[in-house]
């Protein structure tokens, strides 16, 4: 389970256009919120300006082990 503060990598999925746009980018989860389809995770991607978060479903993200970061 991915939590706020975790480092993550975007995993490209055909069914999710945002994952195709941001494929393999890394960032950290700043906030999560429940939704009908499961938790929405807001990620501050490393390449985005500070304060600009992108929303993903949990299946769109992969937690990065500390040694890989």
Secondary structure, 3 states (H helix, E strand, C coil): CCCCCCEEEECCECCEHHHHHCCCCEEEEEEEECCCCCCEEEEEECCCCCCCCEEEEHHHEEECCCCCC
